Amino acid sequence: MKAAASFGERWAREHLTRPITDEELVILDLFPSTCGGDAGEAGRRARRYYQARGPAGLAELWHNRCPDDEEILSSCQDAYIVPLKARSVGGRRITIVRMPAPTALDRPLSAKALLARWLMILDIRLREDPTPGEEVVFIDVCDLQPAHLKNHFRGTYWKDFHQLMKNTYPLRFASVHVINTHRLKTMSLLLLHIGLYPWRRTVVQKHADGDQINHVMGLDHFPEEGLPYEYGGKAGSMKDLNDEWTKKLLTNSKWLHTEERKYYHTELKPEVKTRTRHKSAVRNLRSSIGSYNMITRTHSCRSLHAHDDLDEGLYGAYRTLKISYDRDFYV
């Protein structure tokens, strides 16, 4: 017996105009888990994912993917982005971002380069480990200065990235922890610039200190062997771990460019929108059905006719209908 088609196979058949690759199929099958099993929302999220990577999508963040570009390489030294290798006890992935890096306190930070690099890292990580799992992000702002708020957060890059991770990407950010905020007195302004302010109470949490990440994680703790030295672990320094990911970016340069071209030239079939009843019409229909259900069969049949053609039986009153070839039908 042929196995039932997966979500990715069905979605690709309905929406793509070209054959789907095996790598794409694996990624598409992550969307139902990200959407809590809601196939409808998973389909809409997958479509937004392809649109964001297409010609009319987030061109400044997802296009022109060149890890060896001077601006990207400079970003690798100005801010650290370190996805940890291991997972928490509950199966969550953890990424630690430190901006600015200790060696770049006086240099301006490019939001565009930082977030474009982060997306490349997310794609490489997803390629290496295409399995479900929420993402927990720690943003260390211990060295962030007011001048960075003025220069770094211009434009809509952070807001676009926030919406991308919230509504589009195959994996979702479960929580964002801004740590070491004791020196930064403008946290509300920072969150507003990043675009996370609406999420402040539900997703984003602020912590004055940040030396012990496991204090923040609670019961879903992270093995110390996988944490950087700066946060009480044994995996190495943030600089060394960041350098490893810089090398990985350069190694995957060709793959990143190939993926960019593939999605850029992908055309989607027109979206089929189904009409839904107006809420008032549905409400009236339900009330009508409810009224009908309150009438018993006996009362309904007795009200049909006043003649003596009703046979009262065990299951109520029924009317006997005579037809030409002497067959009895009951209604």
Helices and strands as residue ranges (DSSP letters): H 7-15, H 22-28, H 31-34, H 39-52, H 59-62, H 70-78, E 80-83, E 93-98, H 111-128, E 135-140, H 146-152, H 157-167, E 173-179, H 187-194, G 197-199, E 204-207, H 213-217, G 224-226, G 229-231, H 238-251, H 253-264, H 279-293, H 297-302, E 310-313, E 316-322, E 328-330
